[in-house]
Amino acid sequence: MKLHTTATWPARDDRGIMLLWLGLFLAIVLTGFGLDVRSYLHENPPVPKIVHLHAVITTIWLLILTTQVLLVETDHVKLHRRLGWFAAGWAAILSFFAGWGELSWEAKNLHTPGVNSAFLSVSMGGLLCFVFLMLWGLSLRKNPAAHRRVIFLANVAILTAGFIRILGNLLDWNPATPTSPVQSFFYFYGGTLVLLALMLLWDWRKGRLMRQFVYGLIFLLCAHVLSVVLFYNSSWAALTHTWMEGWAKFAL
């Protein structure tokens, strides 16, 4: 199996399929959060205000991501590149407020039944993967085929929140419901695994597997495994509980 470092196929051959990946990604995210809107608005205790701001910033990010993909698909590559640094700046804003929002929500719900501060390994782990893969993807911008794949992997890294909400609303599950690391792994990352598998199989079948994509995929899977291991680790649970007590005291 040959792994490419740069594309040996016309750039146009990557078009079309990116719309499918984007569509599947948006379907999971929008379905998950759409199902969760009612409970989100009536949470007890109420959602911290910073989480509302994070929701707005994330919605704008989805629009930016969609626009960037559509610009390439419609042959407006120059405009795509001009907007690239704006998109990168917005990704940085998203990362900051996503982290702030998640910490604030966890701290405010520290004593809410069913909420486990150890879940920070999953929520913040995905965010850290997003940051790393975005930075790597930006460094690959002169290698368009690798760039688009790694940037998309960065977004897949934050797919977990949408997928969990789908299962949570359809099955009445929360992160504490699964009773084993294996169950939790598929509960947290089932949607991610399906999308990654489809992308991997498509590129393999077309002979377009790129070294950067494979390495990014392996990195993401290893990070997800580590997140689940930490989720079940008692020392990590105690440490995150202490962190959230501090955050509640000084930041809320």
C-alpha positions as a Markdown table, in Angstrom:
| # | Residue | x | y | z |
|---|---|---|---|---|
| 1 | Met | 0.0 | 0.0 | 0.0 |
| 2 | Lys | 1.6 | 3.2 | -1.2 |
| 3 | Leu | 1.4 | 6.3 | 1.1 |
| 4 | His | 1.7 | 9.6 | -0.8 |
| 5 | Thr | 3.3 | 12.7 | 0.7 |
| 6 | Thr | 2.0 | 14.9 | -2.2 |
| 7 | Ala | -0.8 | 14.4 | -4.6 |
| 8 | Thr | 0.0 | 12.6 | -7.9 |
| 9 | Trp | -3.6 | 13.1 | -9.1 |
| 10 | Pro | -5.4 | 16.2 | -10.3 |
| 11 | Ala | -6.7 | 18.5 | -7.5 |
| 12 | Arg | -10.2 | 18.2 | -9.1 |
| 13 | Asp | -10.3 | 14.5 | -8.3 |
| 14 | Asp | -10.5 | 15.4 | -4.6 |
| 15 | Arg | -13.6 | 17.5 | -5.1 |
| 16 | Gly | -17.1 | 16.3 | -4.6 |
| 17 | Ile | -16.0 | 13.7 | -2.0 |
| 18 | Met | -15.1 | 16.5 | 0.3 |
| 19 | Leu | -18.7 | 17.7 | 0.1 |
| 20 | Leu | -19.8 | 14.3 | 1.3 |
| 21 | Trp | -17.4 | 14.3 | 4.2 |
| 22 | Leu | -18.5 | 17.8 | 5.1 |
| 23 | Gly | -22.2 | 16.8 | 4.8 |
| 24 | Leu | -21.8 | 13.8 | 7.1 |
| 25 | Phe | -19.9 | 15.9 | 9.6 |
| 26 | Leu | -22.5 | 18.6 | 9.7 |
| 27 | Ala | -25.3 | 16.1 | 9.8 |
| 28 | Ile | -23.9 | 14.6 | 13.1 |
| 29 | Val | -23.1 | 18.0 | 14.6 |
| 30 | Leu | -26.4 | 19.7 | 13.7 |
| 31 | Thr | -28.6 | 16.6 | 14.6 |
| 32 | Gly | -26.9 | 16.2 | 18.0 |
| 33 | Phe | -27.2 | 19.8 | 19.0 |
| 34 | Gly | -30.6 | 20.2 | 17.4 |
| 35 | Leu | -31.9 | 17.4 | 19.5 |
| 36 | Asp | -30.3 | 18.9 | 22.6 |
| 37 | Val | -31.6 | 22.5 | 22.2 |
| 38 | Arg | -34.7 | 22.1 | 24.5 |
| 39 | Ser | -32.7 | 20.6 | 27.4 |
| 40 | Tyr | -29.9 | 23.0 | 26.8 |
| 41 | Leu | -32.2 | 26.0 | 27.3 |
| 42 | His | -33.7 | 24.5 | 30.4 |
| 43 | Glu | -30.7 | 23.1 | 32.2 |
| 44 | Asn | -30.6 | 23.2 | 36.0 |
| 45 | Pro | -28.4 | 24.9 | 37.0 |
| 46 | Pro | -28.6 | 27.3 | 34.0 |
| 47 | Val | -25.9 | 27.1 | 31.4 |
| 48 | Pro | -23.1 | 29.6 | 32.1 |
| 49 | Lys | -23.2 | 32.7 | 29.8 |
| 50 | Ile | -19.8 | 31.9 | 28.4 |
| 51 | Val | -21.3 | 28.6 | 27.0 |
| 52 | His | -23.9 | 30.7 | 25.0 |
| 53 | Leu | -21.0 | 32.7 | 23.5 |
| 54 | His | -19.1 | 29.5 | 22.7 |
| 55 | Ala | -22.3 | 28.2 | 20.9 |
| 56 | Val | -22.4 | 31.4 | 18.7 |
| 57 | Ile | -18.7 | 31.2 | 17.9 |
| 58 | Thr | -19.0 | 27.5 | 17.0 |
| 59 | Thr | -22.0 | 28.1 | 14.7 |
| 60 | Ile | -20.0 | 30.8 | 12.9 |
| 61 | Trp | -17.1 | 28.3 | 12.6 |
| 62 | Leu | -19.3 | 25.8 | 10.9 |
| 63 | Leu | -20.3 | 28.5 | 8.4 |
| 64 | Ile | -16.7 | 29.4 | 7.8 |
| 65 | Leu | -15.7 | 25.7 | 7.3 |
| 66 | Thr | -18.6 | 25.2 | 4.9 |
| 67 | Thr | -17.7 | 28.4 | 3.0 |
| 68 | Gln | -14.0 | 27.3 | 2.7 |
| 69 | Val | -15.0 | 23.9 | 1.3 |
| 70 | Leu | -17.5 | 25.4 | -1.1 |
| 71 | Leu | -15.0 | 27.9 | -2.4 |
| 72 | Val | -12.6 | 25.2 | -3.4 |
| 73 | Glu | -15.4 | 23.1 | -4.9 |
| 74 | Thr | -16.6 | 26.0 | -7.0 |
| 75 | Asp | -13.1 | 26.9 | -8.3 |
| 76 | His | -12.6 | 30.0 | -6.1 |
| 77 | Val | -9.3 | 28.8 | -4.7 |
| 78 | Lys | -7.7 | 32.2 | -4.5 |
| 79 | Leu | -10.5 | 33.6 | -2.4 |
| 80 | His | -10.3 | 30.4 | -0.2 |
| 81 | Arg | -6.6 | 31.2 | 0.4 |
| 82 | Arg | -7.3 | 34.8 | 1.2 |
| 83 | Leu | -9.9 | 33.8 | 3.8 |
| 84 | Gly | -7.6 | 31.1 | 5.1 |
| 85 | Trp | -5.9 | 33.3 | 7.8 |
| 86 | Phe | -9.2 | 34.7 | 8.9 |
| 87 | Ala | -10.4 | 31.1 | 9.3 |
| 88 | Ala | -7.3 | 30.2 | 11.2 |
| 89 | Gly | -7.8 | 33.2 | 13.6 |
| 90 | Trp | -11.4 | 32.2 | 14.2 |
| 91 | Ala | -10.3 | 28.6 | 14.9 |
| 92 | Ala | -8.0 | 30.1 | 17.6 |
| 93 | Ile | -11.0 | 32.1 | 19.1 |
| 94 | Leu | -13.1 | 29.0 | 19.0 |
| 95 | Ser | -10.4 | 27.0 | 20.8 |
| 96 | Phe | -10.1 | 29.6 | 23.6 |
| 97 | Phe | -13.8 | 30.0 | 24.2 |
| 98 | Ala | -14.6 | 26.2 | 23.8 |
| 99 | Gly | -12.1 | 25.5 | 26.6 |
| 100 | Trp | -13.4 | 28.3 | 28.8 |
| 101 | Gly | -17.0 | 27.2 | 28.2 |
| 102 | Glu | -16.3 | 23.5 | 28.9 |
| 103 | Leu | -14.4 | 24.3 | 32.1 |
| 104 | Ser | -17.2 | 26.6 | 33.3 |
| 105 | Trp | -20.0 | 24.1 | 32.6 |
| 106 | Glu | -18.1 | 21.3 | 34.3 |
| 107 | Ala | -17.4 | 23.5 | 37.3 |
| 108 | Lys | -21.0 | 24.7 | 37.6 |
| 109 | Asn | -22.3 | 21.2 | 37.4 |
| 110 | Leu | -19.7 | 19.6 | 39.6 |
| 111 | His | -22.3 | 18.3 | 42.0 |
| 112 | Thr | -25.0 | 17.6 | 39.5 |
| 113 | Pro | -26.0 | 13.9 | 39.4 |
| 114 | Gly | -24.6 | 12.2 | 36.3 |
| 115 | Val | -21.9 | 14.7 | 35.7 |
| 116 | Asn | -18.3 | 13.5 | 36.1 |
| 117 | Ser | -15.4 | 15.9 | 36.0 |
| 118 | Ala | -13.2 | 13.1 | 34.6 |
| 119 | Phe | -15.1 | 13.7 | 31.3 |
| 120 | Leu | -12.6 | 16.6 | 30.8 |
| 121 | Ser | -10.3 | 14.0 | 29.3 |
| 122 | Val | -12.8 | 13.6 | 26.5 |
| 123 | Ser | -14.0 | 17.1 | 26.0 |
| 124 | Met | -10.6 | 18.9 | 26.4 |
| 125 | Gly | -8.8 | 16.0 | 24.8 |
| 126 | Gly | -10.8 | 16.5 | 21.6 |
| 127 | Leu | -10.1 | 20.3 | 21.7 |
| 128 | Leu | -6.4 | 19.8 | 22.1 |
| 129 | Cys | -6.4 | 17.4 | 19.1 |
| 130 | Phe | -8.3 | 20.1 | 17.2 |
| 131 | Val | -5.6 | 22.7 | 18.0 |
| 132 | Phe | -2.7 | 20.4 | 17.1 |
| 133 | Leu | -4.2 | 19.2 | 13.9 |
| 134 | Met | -5.3 | 22.7 | 12.8 |
| 135 | Leu | -1.7 | 24.0 | 13.3 |
| 136 | Trp | -0.3 | 21.0 | 11.4 |
| 137 | Gly | -2.9 | 21.5 | 8.7 |
| 138 | Leu | -1.9 | 25.2 | 8.3 |
| 139 | Ser | 1.7 | 24.2 | 8.0 |
| 140 | Leu | 0.7 | 22.0 | 5.0 |
| 141 | Arg | -1.1 | 24.8 | 3.1 |
| 142 | Lys | 1.4 | 24.5 | 0.2 |
| 143 | Asn | 0.5 | 20.9 | -0.1 |
| 144 | Pro | -3.3 | 21.2 | -0.8 |
| 145 | Ala | -4.2 | 17.5 | -0.7 |
| 146 | Ala | -2.5 | 16.9 | 2.6 |
| 147 | His | -3.8 | 20.3 | 3.9 |
| 148 | Arg | -7.4 | 19.6 | 3.3 |
| 149 | Arg | -7.2 | 16.1 | 4.8 |
| 150 | Val | -5.5 | 17.2 | 8.0 |
| 151 | Ile | -7.7 | 20.3 | 8.5 |
| 152 | Phe | -10.8 | 18.0 | 8.1 |
| 153 | Leu | -9.3 | 15.6 | 10.7 |
| 154 | Ala | -9.0 | 18.6 | 13.0 |
| 155 | Asn | -12.7 | 19.1 | 12.8 |
| 156 | Val | -13.5 | 15.4 | 13.2 |
| 157 | Ala | -11.6 | 15.7 | 16.5 |
| 158 | Ile | -14.5 | 17.8 | 17.9 |
| 159 | Leu | -17.3 | 15.7 | 16.5 |
| 160 | Thr | -17.7 | 13.9 | 19.8 |
| 161 | Ala | -20.0 | 16.5 | 21.4 |
| 162 | Gly | -22.6 | 16.1 | 18.6 |
| 163 | Phe | -22.5 | 12.4 | 18.5 |
| 164 | Ile | -22.9 | 12.0 | 22.3 |
| 165 | Arg | -25.9 | 14.3 | 22.1 |
| 166 | Ile | -27.6 | 12.1 | 19.5 |
| 167 | Leu | -27.2 | 9.0 | 21.7 |
| 168 | Gly | -28.0 | 10.9 | 24.8 |
| 169 | Asn | -31.3 | 12.1 | 23.4 |
| 170 | Leu | -32.3 | 8.9 | 21.6 |
| 171 | Leu | -31.2 | 6.4 | 24.3 |
| 172 | Asp | -31.4 | 8.6 | 27.3 |
| 173 | Trp | -27.7 | 8.1 | 28.0 |
| 174 | Asn | -25.2 | 10.4 | 29.6 |
| 175 | Pro | -21.4 | 10.0 | 29.8 |
| 176 | Ala | -21.8 | 7.9 | 33.0 |
| 177 | Thr | -24.1 | 5.4 | 31.4 |
| 178 | Pro | -21.6 | 3.1 | 29.7 |
| 179 | Thr | -20.1 | 0.7 | 32.3 |
| 180 | Ser | -16.8 | -0.3 | 30.6 |
| 181 | Pro | -14.0 | 1.4 | 28.7 |
| 182 | Val | -14.9 | -0.4 | 25.5 |
| 183 | Gln | -18.6 | 0.8 | 25.7 |
| 184 | Ser | -17.5 | 4.3 | 26.5 |
| 185 | Phe | -15.0 | 4.4 | 23.6 |
| 186 | Phe | -17.8 | 3.6 | 21.1 |
| 187 | Tyr | -20.3 | 5.8 | 22.9 |
| 188 | Phe | -18.0 | 8.8 | 22.7 |
| 189 | Tyr | -16.3 | 8.2 | 19.4 |
| 190 | Gly | -18.7 | 6.0 | 17.3 |
| 191 | Gly | -19.5 | 8.8 | 14.9 |
| 192 | Thr | -15.9 | 9.7 | 14.6 |
| 193 | Leu | -14.9 | 6.1 | 13.8 |
| 194 | Val | -17.5 | 5.8 | 11.1 |
| 195 | Leu | -16.4 | 9.0 | 9.4 |
| 196 | Leu | -12.7 | 8.1 | 9.7 |
| 197 | Ala | -13.3 | 4.6 | 8.3 |
| 198 | Leu | -15.2 | 6.0 | 5.3 |
| 199 | Met | -12.5 | 8.5 | 4.5 |
| 200 | Leu | -9.7 | 5.9 | 4.9 |
| 201 | Leu | -11.5 | 3.3 | 2.7 |
| 202 | Trp | -12.2 | 5.9 | 0.0 |
| 203 | Asp | -8.7 | 7.1 | -0.3 |
| 204 | Trp | -7.3 | 3.5 | -0.1 |
| 205 | Arg | -9.7 | 2.4 | -2.8 |
| 206 | Lys | -8.7 | 5.3 | -5.0 |
| 207 | Gly | -5.0 | 4.9 | -4.4 |
| 208 | Arg | -4.8 | 8.3 | -2.7 |
| 209 | Leu | -3.8 | 7.5 | 0.9 |
| 210 | Met | -1.6 | 10.2 | 2.2 |
| 211 | Arg | 1.1 | 9.8 | 4.8 |
| 212 | Gln | -0.1 | 12.9 | 6.6 |
| 213 | Phe | -3.7 | 11.7 | 6.8 |
| 214 | Val | -2.7 | 8.2 | 8.1 |
| 215 | Tyr | -0.4 | 9.7 | 10.7 |
| 216 | Gly | -3.1 | 12.2 | 11.8 |
| 217 | Leu | -5.7 | 9.4 | 12.0 |
| 218 | Ile | -3.4 | 7.3 | 14.1 |
| 219 | Phe | -2.7 | 10.3 | 16.4 |
| 220 | Leu | -6.4 | 10.9 | 16.8 |
| 221 | Leu | -7.3 | 7.3 | 17.6 |
| 222 | Cys | -4.4 | 7.1 | 20.2 |
| 223 | Ala | -5.6 | 10.3 | 21.8 |
| 224 | His | -9.2 | 9.0 | 22.0 |
| 225 | Val | -8.0 | 5.8 | 23.6 |
| 226 | Leu | -6.0 | 7.8 | 26.1 |
| 227 | Ser | -9.0 | 9.9 | 26.9 |
| 228 | Val | -11.1 | 6.9 | 27.7 |
| 229 | Val | -8.3 | 5.4 | 29.9 |
| 230 | Leu | -8.2 | 8.7 | 31.8 |
| 231 | Phe | -11.9 | 8.8 | 32.1 |
| 232 | Tyr | -11.8 | 5.5 | 34.1 |
| 233 | Asn | -8.8 | 6.5 | 36.2 |
| 234 | Ser | -9.6 | 7.4 | 39.8 |
| 235 | Ser | -6.5 | 9.6 | 40.2 |
| 236 | Trp | -7.6 | 11.6 | 37.1 |
| 237 | Ala | -11.1 | 11.9 | 38.5 |
| 238 | Ala | -9.9 | 13.2 | 41.8 |
| 239 | Leu | -7.5 | 15.7 | 40.1 |
| 240 | Thr | -10.2 | 17.1 | 37.8 |
| 241 | His | -12.6 | 17.4 | 40.7 |
| 242 | Thr | -10.0 | 19.5 | 42.5 |
| 243 | Trp | -9.5 | 21.6 | 39.3 |
| 244 | Met | -13.2 | 22.2 | 38.9 |
| 245 | Glu | -13.6 | 23.2 | 42.6 |
| 246 | Gly | -10.9 | 25.8 | 42.0 |
| 247 | Trp | -12.5 | 27.0 | 38.7 |
| 248 | Ala | -15.8 | 27.3 | 40.4 |
| 249 | Lys | -14.3 | 29.4 | 43.2 |
| 250 | Phe | -12.3 | 31.8 | 41.1 |
| 251 | Ala | -13.8 | 31.9 | 37.6 |
| 252 | Leu | -17.5 | 31.6 | 37.9 |
